[in-house]
C-alpha cells in the first residue's frame, strides 16, 4: 500500500482515514445503525463513528448526518478502521444489476458510423404479441373506482399481422393501493402511449404515459395513480381562477395526493403552449402534488412555463414528495435566479422527471440547496430523464447540505459547468450524458468542491457512476478542496483540460476513489492528482480494484496520461495504458517512461492490465434492459478494449468508427446480429446506441479486438421488460 499521508497534519490524516471508511462503504452493525439513524447516509456515518455509537450526533444538531463527519474531523478524533475482510455495502451505491428505467428521452443524434452498418427493417412481430397489465395505485379514498384505460402504438417497430395496435377498456378497480385493473394480450410490441381517464370518483383525471412493450413470457406492467384530488389548468393567463397560479394556491388545501393537469383544449397535443409569467409563481410549498405536463400524444415539453427573462425562477419547490413531469421550464433572468429551484429543509423526496430546463441568464438550470433532502435515502431529491441546457452558470448545482440524485439526464451547453456539488452539497450522478458545458471559469462536466478557506462547513460529495462527460471546457470530472468522490465506470473524453483532476490549490485536500473509468483524448492530462490531495486509482488506500484506462491525452503538448503532482505515493494498478503494447502482458518500462509524469517514481501502476489479454469480455448487466432506436444503452462487465478503441490520428473524434465490427476494431457490439454504434468505452462499460427498437428478447454479444483475431462474450439477453415513461 503506497498511498502514504506522511508529512500531512494530524487533521488531514484523520480526514483521509474517515474518507477511506466512507469510500469503502464499510458494513454497519444493526445496533450502530439504530443508534445513529436509519437512513443510508446515516449508516455510512455510523460506520465512521462505530467506536462511539452513543455520541454519533457530534455537532449536537439533533440529527446524525454527513455534517457530523466534518465536526468529527475537526475535533481530531481517530475513527476505528474497518476490519479486514468486512463485507459491503451499507450505502445506497448501486450494484451492477439491470435497471428498469429508460435512457434520457432527449439525446443528441449519434455521428454516422465510419463503415456500413446493417439496418434493422421492420420484421414480423412475434406471433404471441405483448401482454400488458395496467396497475392503478388507488389513492382516491374510495373503492371500487371506475376507469377507462386506452393506448396506441406510436411507431411501426415490427409488422403487426393480427396483433392489435390500439386498445380501450372500461374497468372497475377494487381495493386501495396498487391493484391490477386490466390485463390485455396480443398487442403489437413497440413504443406505446397509454392513457387513463377516471370516471368514478368524478375527479376529471386524464393522464398519459409512454412505455415500451416487448413480447415476453410475462406481461408488461404500466402503472398509474388515481389521485384524491384533481385541479385542471384551463388558461394560459398569469393569474385568474383557471390559471396555474390559482391551482398552486389551492393545492395545499385539497385532499392528498393532488394532480394538477392541463386542459388539452387550451394546451393541445403537439403544440408548444406557454404560460408567460409576469411575476413569480407561488412556490410549491405543500406536499404530495403531481404536476403533469405530458400531452395526450405522450410528448414532454409542450406545456411551458416561461419566466420571460424576469429576475425570477420559472418554478420553485419548497415542499416534500412532489412530482413534476413533462414540463418545459425556461428563461429565468438576472439576480442569480435558477430556472428550477428546489430549496429548504422541508424540500425532501421530490421527483423531477422528463422536464426540459433551459436558459438561465445569470443562475443555474436547476438549483438544489439549503438542506433540501437529508440523505441519499427516501428524502433525496431525484432529477430523472431531464434535459438541462443554456444556463449561464451550472446546469445542475447541489449546495449547502442538500442531497440530490441525478439519473439519465442530458446536461449540455451550459456556460459554467454541467453538474456540481459545492459548499456541502451531496450528489449521486448516475448514467448521465454531460457534454459541451463551456465558456465560463468553472466549465467542468461534473465537479465537487468546497470553499477554499472554510474547513468548518460540511464536505462536498460526488458519487458518479456510468456518466459520459465529454467536450466540456475544462475537466471531465473535477474534485477540489474538502470534497470526496467515488468515480465509477465513467467515460471522460475530449475535455478542454484533464479528464479527471483531484486537487486543492489552497485549503484542505480532496479525496477520490476511482474505478472502471476511462480518461482519454483530453486536451491536457488524462488524470491529475495534485497538491496534498489523494486518490486511489487501483490497489491503494480505499480498496479500488482499478480497471481504469489512460490513453491519447495531449502528450505532445506536455500533457500526460497520469500526472502525480503530489510528491506522495499514488496507486493506479490494474489499469489499461496507451503504451502497454500489443502482447498479452504489458511493457511496464514503456508505461513508466511514456504514460506517467513521474515515470513511476511515486506512482504504483503494476500489475498493469493488457488490453489484448486474449480473454473474452464478460457481460454482467445492461441499463436499461430495453430501448428505442437511437437511445443510449450501457453495457457493464469487464475486459473491454479501451486502447484499440481510441487512435491519435483523428484526435479520438471517431470513437464509433474505431469500435466496429467489419473489420473488427476495438469493441464490436452485436444486438440480435445487428451492430450497435459505440460512443464510449471503459474497461468495465460500453455505451452504445440501440440500433432498433426492442420488440422481443434477443441476444447481445461483445467481441473485442485481440490483434489477429477477436474474442466474444457469452450472449446476454436484452430487450426484456422496460419501465413506463
C-alpha positions as CSV (number, residue, x, y, z in Angstrom):
1,X,0.0,0.0,0.0
2,X,1.7,3.2,-1.2
3,X,-0.9,5.9,-0.5
4,X,1.0,7.3,2.4
5,X,0.0,10.5,4.1
6,X,3.3,11.2,5.8
7,X,4.1,14.9,6.2
8,X,0.4,15.9,6.5
9,X,-1.1,17.4,9.5
10,X,-3.0,15.2,12.0
11,X,-6.3,16.7,10.9
12,X,-5.5,15.7,7.3
13,X,-4.6,12.2,8.4
14,X,-7.9,11.9,10.3
15,X,-9.8,13.2,7.3
16,X,-8.2,10.6,5.0
17,X,-9.0,7.8,7.4
18,X,-12.6,9.0,7.7
19,X,-13.0,9.3,4.0
20,X,-11.4,5.9,3.4
21,X,-14.1,4.4,5.6
22,X,-16.8,6.3,3.7
23,X,-15.5,5.3,0.3
24,X,-15.1,1.7,1.3
25,X,-18.7,1.5,2.3
26,X,-18.0,-0.4,5.5
27,X,-20.6,-2.7,6.9
28,X,-22.5,-1.3,9.9
29,X,-23.8,-3.3,12.8
30,X,-27.6,-3.1,13.3
31,X,-27.1,-1.6,16.7
32,X,-24.9,1.1,15.3
33,X,-27.4,1.8,12.5
34,X,-30.2,2.1,15.0
35,X,-28.3,4.4,17.3
36,X,-27.1,6.7,14.6
37,X,-30.1,6.9,12.4
38,X,-31.9,4.8,9.9
39,X,-31.1,6.4,6.5
40,X,-28.5,5.2,4.0
41,X,-26.2,8.1,4.7
42,X,-26.7,7.7,8.4
43,X,-25.5,4.2,8.1
44,X,-22.3,5.3,6.4
45,X,-21.8,7.9,9.2
46,X,-22.4,5.2,11.7
47,X,-19.6,3.2,10.2
48,X,-17.2,6.1,10.8
49,X,-18.4,6.6,14.4
50,X,-18.9,2.9,15.3
51,X,-16.5,3.2,18.1
52,X,-18.7,5.8,19.8
53,X,-22.2,5.0,18.9
54,X,-23.7,6.9,21.8
55,X,-22.1,10.1,20.5
56,X,-22.9,9.9,16.8
57,X,-24.5,13.4,16.8
58,X,-21.1,15.0,17.0
59,X,-22.3,18.6,16.2
60,X,-25.3,18.3,18.6
61,X,-27.9,19.5,16.0
62,X,-30.4,16.8,16.8
63,X,-29.7,14.7,13.7
64,X,-27.0,12.3,12.5
65,X,-25.9,13.4,9.0
66,X,-22.8,13.7,7.0
67,X,-22.3,17.1,8.7
68,X,-21.1,15.1,11.7
69,X,-18.2,13.9,9.7
70,X,-16.8,17.4,9.5
71,X,-17.3,18.0,13.2
72,X,-15.6,14.7,13.9
73,X,-12.6,15.5,11.7
74,X,-12.2,19.0,13.2
75,X,-12.3,17.5,16.7
76,X,-9.3,15.4,15.8
77,X,-10.7,12.1,16.8
78,X,-9.5,8.8,15.3
79,X,-12.1,6.6,13.7
80,X,-12.0,2.9,14.1
81,X,-10.6,1.3,10.9
82,X,-12.8,-1.2,9.1
83,X,-11.8,-4.8,10.0
84,X,-10.0,-6.7,7.2
85,X,-12.5,-8.8,5.2
86,X,-15.6,-6.8,6.2
87,X,-18.3,-7.1,3.6
88,X,-20.1,-4.2,2.0
89,X,-22.0,-2.2,1.2
90,X,-24.1,-0.3,3.8
91,X,-24.6,2.6,1.5
92,X,-27.0,3.1,-1.4
93,X,-24.3,2.9,-4.0
94,X,-25.9,0.8,-6.9
95,X,-24.9,-2.7,-7.7
96,X,-24.4,-3.8,-11.3
97,X,-27.9,-5.1,-11.9
98,X,-30.2,-4.2,-14.8
99,X,-32.4,-1.2,-14.1
100,X,-35.9,-0.9,-15.4
101,X,-35.7,2.7,-16.2
102,X,-35.3,4.3,-19.7
103,X,-32.5,6.4,-21.1
104,X,-32.9,10.1,-21.3
105,X,-35.9,11.0,-23.5
106,X,-33.9,13.6,-25.5
107,X,-30.5,12.6,-26.7
108,X,-28.2,14.0,-29.3
109,X,-28.1,12.4,-32.7
110,X,-25.1,10.0,-33.0
111,X,-22.4,10.5,-35.6
112,X,-22.8,8.2,-38.6
113,X,-20.6,5.1,-38.4
114,X,-17.5,5.0,-40.5
115,X,-18.5,1.9,-42.2
116,X,-21.8,0.5,-43.5
117,X,-24.0,-0.9,-40.6
118,X,-26.8,-3.4,-41.2
119,X,-30.1,-1.6,-41.0
120,X,-32.9,-3.0,-39.0
121,X,-36.1,-3.2,-41.1
122,X,-39.4,-3.9,-39.5
123,X,-39.7,-7.7,-39.1
124,X,-42.8,-9.6,-38.4
125,X,-43.9,-9.2,-34.8
126,X,-43.7,-12.2,-32.6
127,X,-46.9,-14.1,-33.0
128,X,-47.7,-14.2,-29.3
129,X,-47.5,-10.4,-29.2
130,X,-47.0,-8.4,-26.0
131,X,-49.1,-8.7,-22.8
132,X,-50.0,-5.7,-20.7
133,X,-51.1,-5.3,-17.1
134,X,-52.4,-1.9,-16.2
135,X,-51.9,-1.2,-12.5
136,X,-53.6,1.6,-10.6
137,X,-52.5,3.0,-7.3
138,X,-55.8,3.9,-5.9
139,X,-55.4,7.0,-3.6
140,X,-58.9,8.3,-4.1
141,X,-60.2,7.1,-0.7
142,X,-63.0,5.2,-2.5
143,X,-63.3,1.6,-3.7
144,X,-64.1,0.4,-6.2
145,X,-63.2,3.0,-8.7
146,X,-64.1,3.0,-12.4
147,X,-61.6,4.0,-15.1
148,X,-61.1,3.9,-18.9
149,X,-57.7,2.7,-19.9
150,X,-56.5,3.0,-23.5
151,X,-53.4,3.0,-25.7
152,X,-52.0,3.2,-29.1
153,X,-48.7,2.2,-30.7
154,X,-46.7,5.2,-31.8
155,X,-44.3,3.7,-34.4
156,X,-44.2,0.7,-36.6
157,X,-41.4,-1.2,-34.8
158,X,-42.5,-4.6,-36.3
159,X,-45.2,-5.7,-38.8
160,X,-48.3,-6.4,-36.8
161,X,-50.1,-9.2,-38.6
162,X,-53.2,-9.8,-36.5
163,X,-51.9,-8.1,-33.4
164,X,-53.6,-5.0,-32.0
165,X,-52.1,-1.6,-32.3
166,X,-54.7,0.1,-30.0
167,X,-56.9,-0.8,-27.1
168,X,-59.6,0.7,-24.9
169,X,-61.3,-0.8,-21.9
170,X,-63.6,0.4,-19.2
171,X,-62.8,-1.4,-16.0
172,X,-63.6,-1.4,-12.3
173,X,-60.7,-1.5,-9.9
174,X,-61.5,-2.8,-6.4
175,X,-59.3,-2.2,-3.4
176,X,-56.9,0.6,-2.3
177,X,-53.2,1.0,-3.0
178,X,-51.8,-0.7,-6.1
179,X,-54.3,-3.0,-7.8
180,X,-54.2,-4.7,-11.2
181,X,-57.1,-3.3,-13.1
182,X,-56.8,-4.6,-16.6
183,X,-54.9,-7.4,-18.4
184,X,-54.6,-7.2,-22.2
185,X,-53.0,-9.7,-24.5
186,X,-51.9,-9.9,-28.2
187,X,-50.7,-6.3,-28.5
188,X,-48.1,-5.4,-31.2
189,X,-44.7,-4.8,-29.5
190,X,-43.1,-1.4,-29.7
191,X,-43.3,2.1,-28.3
192,X,-46.8,2.9,-26.9
193,X,-48.8,5.8,-25.4
194,X,-51.1,4.7,-22.6
195,X,-53.9,6.8,-21.0
196,X,-56.2,6.6,-18.0
197,X,-59.5,8.5,-17.5
198,X,-61.1,8.2,-14.1
199,X,-64.9,8.1,-14.3
200,X,-65.7,7.5,-10.6
201,X,-65.0,9.3,-8.5
202,X,-65.6,12.1,-11.0
203,X,-62.4,14.0,-10.5
204,X,-61.9,14.6,-14.2
205,X,-58.4,13.0,-14.1
206,X,-56.9,12.3,-17.6
207,X,-53.2,11.2,-17.8
208,X,-50.9,9.8,-20.4
209,X,-47.7,7.6,-20.1
210,X,-45.4,6.2,-22.7
211,X,-43.9,2.8,-22.4
212,X,-42.1,0.2,-24.5
213,X,-43.9,-3.1,-24.8
214,X,-42.0,-6.2,-25.6
215,X,-43.2,-9.7,-26.4
216,X,-42.1,-11.5,-23.3
217,X,-43.2,-14.5,-21.3
218,X,-44.5,-12.1,-18.6
219,X,-46.8,-9.2,-19.3
220,X,-45.5,-5.6,-19.3
221,X,-46.6,-3.5,-16.3
222,X,-47.8,0.1,-16.7
223,X,-48.8,1.9,-13.6
224,X,-51.0,5.0,-13.0
225,X,-52.0,6.8,-9.8
226,X,-55.7,7.6,-9.2
227,X,-55.4,10.9,-7.3
228,X,-57.6,12.0,-4.4
229,X,-58.0,15.5,-5.9
230,X,-57.5,16.9,-9.4
231,X,-57.0,20.5,-10.4
232,X,-57.1,21.4,-14.1
233,X,-55.3,24.4,-15.6
234,X,-57.7,25.9,-18.2
235,X,-55.9,29.2,-19.0
236,X,-52.5,30.4,-20.2
237,X,-53.1,33.6,-18.2
238,X,-50.7,34.7,-15.5
239,X,-53.5,34.9,-12.9
240,X,-57.1,34.0,-12.6
241,X,-59.4,31.3,-11.3
242,X,-58.4,28.8,-14.1
243,X,-54.6,29.6,-14.0
244,X,-51.7,27.5,-12.9
245,X,-51.1,30.2,-10.2
246,X,-54.6,29.5,-8.8
247,X,-54.1,25.8,-8.9
248,X,-50.8,26.1,-6.9
249,X,-52.6,28.4,-4.4
250,X,-55.4,25.8,-3.9
251,X,-53.4,22.6,-3.9
252,X,-52.4,22.9,-0.2
253,X,-56.0,22.7,1.0
254,X,-57.0,19.7,-1.2
255,X,-57.1,16.1,-0.1
256,X,-53.8,14.4,-1.0
257,X,-52.3,13.3,-3.3
258,X,-53.2,16.1,-5.8
259,X,-52.9,16.1,-9.6
260,X,-52.5,19.3,-11.4
261,X,-53.2,18.7,-15.1
262,X,-53.6,20.8,-18.3
263,X,-56.8,21.1,-20.4
264,X,-55.9,19.7,-23.8
265,X,-58.3,22.1,-25.5
266,X,-56.2,25.0,-24.2
267,X,-52.8,23.2,-24.3
268,X,-53.3,21.0,-27.4
269,X,-51.2,17.9,-28.2
270,X,-48.1,18.6,-30.2
271,X,-48.4,22.4,-29.9
272,X,-46.0,24.3,-27.7
273,X,-48.2,26.5,-25.4
274,X,-46.6,28.8,-22.9
275,X,-47.7,30.4,-19.6
276,X,-45.8,33.7,-19.7
277,X,-45.1,34.9,-16.2
278,X,-45.3,38.5,-15.2
279,X,-44.2,37.9,-11.6
280,X,-43.0,34.8,-9.6
281,X,-45.4,31.9,-9.2
282,X,-46.0,30.8,-5.6
283,X,-43.6,28.1,-4.6
284,X,-44.9,24.6,-4.4
285,X,-44.7,24.6,-0.6
286,X,-47.2,21.8,0.2
287,X,-46.6,18.1,-0.2
288,X,-47.8,15.2,-2.5
289,X,-48.7,17.2,-5.5
290,X,-48.0,16.0,-9.1
291,X,-47.9,18.5,-12.0
292,X,-48.1,16.5,-15.2
293,X,-47.3,18.4,-18.4
294,X,-47.3,15.3,-20.6
295,X,-49.6,15.9,-23.6
296,X,-52.1,13.5,-25.0
297,X,-49.6,12.1,-27.5
298,X,-47.2,11.3,-24.7
299,X,-44.8,14.1,-25.6
300,X,-43.0,16.1,-23.0
301,X,-42.1,19.8,-23.2
302,X,-45.2,21.3,-25.0
303,X,-46.6,22.7,-21.7
304,X,-44.3,25.6,-21.0
305,X,-43.7,27.9,-18.0
306,X,-41.7,30.9,-19.2
307,X,-40.1,33.3,-16.8
308,X,-39.9,35.8,-19.6
309,X,-36.4,36.9,-18.7
310,X,-37.5,38.4,-15.4
311,X,-35.4,38.1,-12.3
312,X,-37.5,35.2,-11.1
313,X,-37.4,31.4,-11.3
314,X,-39.8,29.6,-13.7
315,X,-40.7,27.3,-10.8
316,X,-39.8,26.7,-7.2
317,X,-40.4,23.7,-4.8
318,X,-40.0,24.1,-1.1
319,X,-42.3,21.2,0.0
320,X,-41.9,17.4,0.0
321,X,-42.8,14.4,-2.2
322,X,-43.9,16.5,-5.1
323,X,-43.6,15.3,-8.7
324,X,-43.0,17.4,-11.9
325,X,-43.5,15.5,-15.2
326,X,-43.2,16.6,-18.8
327,X,-43.0,20.4,-18.4
328,X,-40.7,22.8,-20.1
329,X,-39.3,25.5,-17.8
330,X,-37.3,28.4,-19.3
331,X,-35.9,31.9,-19.3
332,X,-35.0,32.9,-15.8
333,X,-33.5,36.3,-15.7
334,X,-31.0,38.2,-13.5
335,X,-30.3,38.2,-9.8
336,X,-28.8,34.7,-9.9
337,X,-32.2,33.1,-10.4
338,X,-32.3,29.4,-11.2
339,X,-34.9,28.2,-13.7
340,X,-36.0,25.5,-11.3
341,X,-35.3,25.9,-7.6
342,X,-35.6,23.1,-5.0
343,X,-34.8,24.7,-1.7
344,X,-35.1,24.5,2.1
345,X,-35.2,21.9,4.8
346,X,-38.7,20.8,4.0
347,X,-38.0,20.1,0.3
348,X,-37.5,16.3,0.7
349,X,-38.2,13.4,-1.7
350,X,-39.2,15.5,-4.7
351,X,-39.1,13.9,-8.2
352,X,-38.4,15.9,-11.4
353,X,-38.9,13.7,-14.4
354,X,-38.9,14.3,-18.2
355,X,-38.7,18.0,-17.7
356,X,-36.8,20.3,-20.1
357,X,-35.0,23.1,-18.4
358,X,-33.4,25.8,-20.5
359,X,-32.0,29.3,-20.5
360,X,-30.9,31.0,-17.2
361,X,-29.5,34.4,-17.7
362,X,-27.4,34.5,-14.5
363,X,-28.1,31.4,-12.5
364,X,-28.3,27.6,-12.8
365,X,-30.7,25.4,-14.7
366,X,-31.7,23.5,-11.6
367,X,-30.5,24.5,-8.1
368,X,-30.9,22.2,-5.1
369,X,-29.9,23.9,-1.9
370,X,-30.4,24.8,1.8
371,X,-30.6,21.2,3.1
372,X,-33.2,20.1,0.6
373,X,-33.0,16.3,1.1
374,X,-31.4,14.9,4.2
375,X,-29.6,11.8,2.8
376,X,-29.5,9.5,-0.2
377,X,-32.4,7.6,1.2
378,X,-36.1,8.4,0.8
379,X,-35.6,12.1,1.4
380,X,-33.2,12.5,-1.6
381,X,-34.5,14.8,-4.4
382,X,-34.4,13.0,-7.8
383,X,-33.9,14.5,-11.2
384,X,-34.5,11.9,-13.8
385,X,-34.6,11.8,-17.6
386,X,-34.4,15.6,-17.9
387,X,-32.6,17.8,-20.4
388,X,-30.9,20.9,-18.9
389,X,-29.2,23.4,-21.1
390,X,-28.5,27.1,-21.7
391,X,-27.6,28.1,-18.1
392,X,-25.1,30.9,-17.6
393,X,-23.8,29.1,-14.5
394,X,-24.2,25.3,-13.8
395,X,-26.7,23.0,-15.5
396,X,-27.5,21.4,-12.1
397,X,-26.0,22.6,-8.8
398,X,-26.4,21.0,-5.4
399,X,-25.2,23.1,-2.5
400,X,-25.4,23.9,1.3
401,X,-26.1,20.5,2.7
402,X,-28.7,19.4,0.0
403,X,-28.9,15.8,-1.4
404,X,-29.8,15.0,-5.0
405,X,-29.7,12.0,-7.3
406,X,-29.4,12.9,-11.0
407,X,-30.3,10.0,-13.3
408,X,-30.1,9.6,-17.1
409,X,-30.2,13.3,-17.8
410,X,-28.7,15.2,-20.8
411,X,-26.8,18.2,-19.3
412,X,-25.3,20.2,-22.1
413,X,-24.2,23.6,-23.4
414,X,-24.3,25.3,-20.0
415,X,-21.7,28.1,-19.7
416,X,-20.1,27.4,-16.4
417,X,-20.3,23.6,-16.0
418,X,-22.6,20.6,-16.0
419,X,-23.3,19.0,-12.6
420,X,-21.8,20.4,-9.4
421,X,-21.7,19.5,-5.7
422,X,-20.4,22.5,-3.8
423,X,-20.4,24.0,-0.3
424,X,-21.5,20.8,1.4
425,X,-23.7,19.5,-1.4
426,X,-24.2,15.8,-1.9
427,X,-24.7,14.4,-5.4
428,X,-25.3,10.9,-6.8
429,X,-24.9,11.2,-10.6
430,X,-25.9,8.0,-12.5
431,X,-25.9,7.3,-16.2
432,X,-25.9,10.9,-17.4
433,X,-24.6,12.4,-20.6
434,X,-22.7,15.7,-19.7
435,X,-21.3,17.5,-22.7
436,X,-20.2,20.8,-24.2
437,X,-20.5,22.7,-21.0
438,X,-18.1,25.5,-21.6
439,X,-17.4,29.3,-21.7
440,X,-17.0,30.1,-18.0
441,X,-14.4,29.9,-15.4
442,X,-15.5,26.5,-13.9
443,X,-16.6,24.8,-17.1
444,X,-16.2,21.2,-15.8
445,X,-18.5,18.3,-16.7
446,X,-19.0,17.1,-13.1
447,X,-17.4,18.6,-10.1
448,X,-17.3,18.6,-6.3
449,X,-15.7,21.4,-4.3
450,X,-15.9,23.4,-1.0
451,X,-15.0,26.9,-0.2
452,X,-11.2,27.1,-0.2
453,X,-10.7,28.7,3.2
454,X,-13.6,27.1,5.0
455,X,-12.9,23.8,6.9
456,X,-15.7,24.2,9.3
457,X,-18.5,23.5,6.8
458,X,-19.7,20.2,5.6
459,X,-17.6,18.5,2.9
460,X,-18.9,18.2,-0.6
461,X,-19.6,14.8,-2.1
462,X,-19.9,13.3,-5.6
463,X,-20.9,9.6,-6.3
464,X,-20.5,9.3,-10.0
465,X,-21.5,6.1,-11.8
466,X,-21.7,5.4,-15.6
467,X,-21.5,9.0,-16.7
468,X,-20.2,10.2,-20.1
469,X,-18.5,13.6,-19.7
470,X,-17.1,14.8,-23.0
471,X,-16.2,18.0,-24.8
472,X,-16.6,20.2,-21.7
473,X,-14.4,23.3,-21.5
474,X,-12.3,22.3,-18.5
475,X,-12.2,18.9,-16.8
476,X,-14.5,16.0,-17.3
477,X,-14.6,15.4,-13.5
478,X,-13.1,17.9,-11.0
479,X,-12.7,17.1,-7.3
480,X,-11.3,20.1,-5.3
481,X,-10.7,21.1,-1.7
482,X,-12.5,19.3,1.1
483,X,-14.5,17.2,-1.4
484,X,-14.8,13.4,-1.6
485,X,-15.7,11.4,-4.6
486,X,-16.4,7.9,-5.8
487,X,-16.0,7.8,-9.6
488,X,-17.1,4.6,-11.1
489,X,-17.5,3.4,-14.8
490,X,-17.2,7.0,-16.1
491,X,-16.1,7.9,-19.6
492,X,-14.1,11.2,-19.6
493,X,-13.1,12.2,-23.1
494,X,-12.2,15.2,-25.3
495,X,-12.5,17.7,-22.5
496,X,-10.6,21.0,-22.7
497,X,-8.3,20.3,-19.8
498,X,-8.0,17.0,-18.0
499,X,-10.3,14.0,-17.9
500,X,-10.1,13.8,-14.1
501,X,-8.4,16.3,-11.8
502,X,-8.2,15.9,-8.0
503,X,-6.5,18.9,-6.3
504,X,-6.5,21.6,-3.6
505,X,-4.6,24.6,-4.8
506,X,-5.5,26.1,-1.4
507,X,-7.5,24.7,1.5
508,X,-7.8,21.1,2.8
509,X,-7.3,18.1,0.5
510,X,-9.7,16.5,-1.9
511,X,-10.0,12.7,-1.9
512,X,-11.3,10.2,-4.5
513,X,-11.7,6.5,-5.2
514,X,-11.7,5.9,-9.0
515,X,-12.6,2.6,-10.7
516,X,-13.6,1.4,-14.2
517,X,-13.1,4.9,-15.6
518,X,-11.5,6.0,-18.9
519,X,-9.6,9.3,-19.2
520,X,-8.9,9.5,-22.9
521,X,-8.4,12.1,-25.6
522,X,-8.4,15.1,-23.3
523,X,-6.5,18.3,-24.2
524,X,-4.1,18.3,-21.2
525,X,-3.8,15.3,-18.8
526,X,-5.8,12.1,-18.6
527,X,-5.9,12.2,-14.8
528,X,-4.1,14.5,-12.5
529,X,-3.7,14.4,-8.7
530,X,-2.0,17.5,-7.2
531,X,-1.1,19.4,-4.0
532,X,-1.9,17.4,-0.8
533,X,-5.0,15.7,-2.3
534,X,-5.1,11.9,-2.6
535,X,-6.7,9.3,-4.8
536,X,-6.9,5.6,-5.2
537,X,-7.0,4.6,-8.8
538,X,-6.2,1.0,-8.1
539,X,-4.8,-1.0,-5.3
540,X,-4.5,1.9,-2.9
541,X,-5.8,3.1,0.4
542,X,-9.5,2.9,-0.4
543,X,-9.6,-0.5,-2.0
544,X,-10.1,0.5,-5.6
545,X,-10.0,-2.5,-8.0
546,X,-8.5,-0.3,-10.7
547,X,-9.9,-1.2,-14.1
548,X,-9.2,2.3,-15.3
549,X,-7.8,3.4,-18.7
550,X,-5.5,6.2,-19.8
551,X,-4.8,6.9,-23.4
552,X,-4.4,9.5,-26.1
553,X,-4.3,12.6,-23.9
554,X,-2.2,15.5,-25.1
555,X,1.3,14.1,-24.7
556,X,2.9,16.1,-27.4
557,X,1.9,19.4,-25.9
558,X,3.2,18.5,-22.4
559,X,0.3,16.6,-21.0
560,X,0.5,13.1,-19.6
561,X,-1.9,10.2,-19.3
562,X,-1.5,10.2,-15.5
563,X,0.1,13.1,-13.6
564,X,1.2,12.7,-10.0
565,X,1.9,16.2,-8.8
566,X,1.6,15.5,-5.1
567,X,5.2,14.3,-4.3
568,X,3.5,11.5,-2.4
569,X,2.8,7.8,-3.3
570,X,-0.2,7.3,-5.7
571,X,-1.6,3.9,-6.6
572,X,-3.0,3.2,-10.1
573,X,-2.6,-0.6,-10.5
574,X,-4.7,-2.9,-12.8
575,X,-5.3,-0.3,-15.5
576,X,-5.0,-0.1,-19.3
577,X,-2.3,2.1,-20.7
578,X,-1.7,3.6,-24.1
579,X,1.9,2.3,-24.2
580,X,1.2,-1.2,-22.9
581,X,2.0,-2.7,-26.3
582,X,0.1,-5.4,-28.2
583,X,1.1,-8.5,-26.3
584,X,-0.8,-10.5,-23.6
585,X,1.3,-8.7,-20.9
586,X,2.3,-5.1,-20.8
587,X,5.6,-3.4,-21.4
588,X,5.8,-1.8,-18.0
589,X,9.0,0.1,-18.9
590,X,7.2,1.9,-21.7
591,X,4.3,2.7,-19.5
592,X,6.6,4.2,-16.9
593,X,8.5,6.2,-19.5
594,X,5.6,7.5,-21.6
595,X,2.4,7.3,-19.6
596,X,3.4,8.6,-16.1
597,X,4.6,12.1,-15.3
598,X,7.0,10.8,-12.6
599,X,8.0,7.7,-14.6
600,X,6.9,5.6,-11.7
601,X,9.0,7.2,-9.0
602,X,6.0,7.7,-6.7
603,X,3.3,6.0,-8.7
604,X,2.5,2.3,-8.4
605,X,1.0,1.0,-11.7
606,X,1.8,-2.7,-11.6
607,X,0.3,-5.1,-12.2
608,X,-0.9,-3.4,-15.4
609,X,-3.9,-4.7,-17.5
610,X,-3.2,-5.8,-21.0
611,X,-6.0,-4.7,-23.4
612,X,-5.1,-7.7,-25.6
613,X,-5.2,-10.3,-22.9
614,X,-6.8,-12.9,-25.3
615,X,-9.5,-13.4,-22.7
616,X,-13.2,-12.9,-23.8
617,X,-15.1,-10.0,-22.3
618,X,-17.6,-10.8,-19.6
619,X,-21.0,-9.2,-19.6
620,X,-22.9,-8.7,-16.3
621,X,-25.8,-6.3,-16.9
622,X,-27.2,-3.7,-19.2
623,X,-29.1,-0.5,-18.4
624,X,-31.9,-0.1,-19.5
625,X,-32.9,-3.6,-20.4
626,X,-34.8,-2.4,-23.4
627,X,-34.9,0.8,-25.5
628,X,-35.9,2.7,-28.6
629,X,-33.7,3.0,-31.7
630,X,-31.1,5.8,-31.0
631,X,-31.4,5.7,-27.2
632,X,-28.3,5.1,-25.1
633,X,-27.6,1.6,-23.8
634,X,-24.9,0.9,-21.1
635,X,-23.3,-2.5,-21.1
636,X,-21.5,-3.4,-17.9
637,X,-18.9,-6.1,-17.4
638,X,-15.1,-6.4,-17.8
639,X,-12.4,-6.9,-20.4
640,X,-13.4,-4.2,-22.9
641,X,-10.6,-2.9,-25.1
642,X,-10.1,0.9,-24.5
643,X,-6.7,1.3,-26.1
644,X,-7.6,-0.1,-29.5
645,X,-10.9,1.8,-29.4
646,X,-9.0,5.2,-29.5
647,X,-6.5,6.3,-32.1
648,X,-4.4,9.5,-32.1
649,X,-4.5,10.3,-35.8
650,X,-8.1,11.6,-35.6
651,X,-7.8,13.1,-32.2
652,X,-10.2,10.5,-31.0
653,X,-13.1,12.2,-32.8
654,X,-14.3,9.0,-34.4
655,X,-15.0,6.7,-31.5
656,X,-17.8,4.9,-33.4
657,X,-15.5,4.3,-36.3
658,X,-12.7,3.0,-34.1
659,X,-15.1,0.5,-32.4
660,X,-16.6,-1.5,-35.2
661,X,-17.4,-5.0,-36.5
662,X,-16.2,-5.1,-40.1
663,X,-13.2,-5.0,-40.0
664,X,-13.0,-5.7,-36.2
665,X,-11.6,-2.8,-34.3
666,X,-11.7,-2.1,-30.6
667,X,-15.1,-3.4,-29.5
668,X,-17.8,-4.7,-31.7
669,X,-21.4,-4.9,-30.2
670,X,-24.0,-7.0,-31.9
671,X,-27.6,-7.0,-30.8
672,X,-29.5,-9.8,-32.5
673,X,-26.8,-9.8,-35.1
674,X,-27.1,-6.0,-35.9
675,X,-24.1,-3.9,-35.0
676,X,-24.7,-1.1,-32.5
677,X,-22.8,2.3,-32.8
678,X,-20.3,2.6,-29.9
679,X,-20.0,6.0,-28.2
680,X,-17.9,5.3,-25.1
681,X,-15.5,2.6,-23.8
682,X,-14.1,1.9,-20.4
683,X,-12.6,-1.4,-19.2
684,X,-15.9,-2.1,-17.4
685,X,-18.6,-0.2,-19.5
686,X,-19.6,0.2,-23.1
687,X,-22.1,2.9,-24.2
688,X,-23.9,2.2,-27.5
689,X,-27.0,3.4,-29.3
690,X,-29.8,0.9,-29.7
691,X,-29.8,0.0,-33.5
692,X,-33.5,-0.8,-33.4
693,X,-36.5,-0.5,-31.1
694,X,-36.9,-3.6,-28.9
695,X,-39.9,-5.9,-29.6
696,X,-38.8,-9.2,-28.1
697,X,-35.9,-10.7,-26.1
698,X,-32.7,-11.0,-28.2
699,X,-29.0,-11.8,-27.6
700,X,-26.3,-9.2,-27.2
701,X,-22.7,-10.1,-27.8
702,X,-19.5,-8.1,-27.5
703,X,-16.4,-9.0,-29.4
704,X,-13.0,-7.4,-28.6
705,X,-10.1,-6.8,-30.9
706,X,-7.2,-9.1,-29.8
707,X,-5.0,-8.5,-32.8
708,X,-5.2,-11.1,-35.5
709,X,-8.5,-12.4,-34.0
710,X,-11.3,-11.4,-31.7
711,X,-12.8,-12.9,-28.7
712,X,-16.5,-12.9,-28.0
713,X,-18.5,-12.8,-24.8
714,X,-21.2,-15.2,-23.8
715,X,-24.5,-13.8,-25.1
716,X,-26.6,-11.7,-22.7
717,X,-30.3,-11.4,-23.2
718,X,-31.7,-7.9,-23.7
719,X,-35.0,-6.3,-24.8
720,X,-36.7,-7.5,-21.7
721,X,-39.3,-5.5,-19.7
722,X,-38.7,-1.7,-19.5
723,X,-40.5,0.7,-17.2
724,X,-43.1,3.2,-18.3
725,X,-42.0,6.8,-19.1
